[in-house]
Amino acid sequence: MQGNFEVKTQNLGLSASLLLALVVLLWTPEAMAENSTTITPINDELSLKKTVIPMTIPEDNTFPWGSVRGQASDFVERYPVIIQIYKDEDPVHFAQVDVLGDGSFEYKFRIRNVDSQTGSVINLFEGQYTVTVFKVIPNSDEKF
């Protein structure tokens, strides 16, 4: 069973069509081809699913928020999703979020800020990143 993950930027109050356009901008077919998933057994009942996703924040980005979202058909209740964001090999941002009853999760983070003293815009994220999502899943009947 596979989960669907998205990494995108968003502005509060944006319409659904603008959000869709943004997803299209951030998720090029070339970037989606770089996704990878590995499953590592923990014990007889559980495994750790690791999904690696490229994320691009354009230099001319105007959105203040980014988010990592997922919808999974395979998850284990009471085990949070761990999200790690790297620029090259350097850790940039880590988070832990709960999985909702329907298997979905979302984590929002600031990618752009305004200095309250000077009014200048500060891009907290810009360029190419790697997002790694860890999730505990039940073992299937497949042998590892």
Helices and strands as residue ranges (DSSP letters): E 3-10, H 16-26, H 29-32, E 36-41, E 46-57, E 65-72, E 81-87, E 90-97, E 104-110, E 112-114, E 121-123, E 127-138
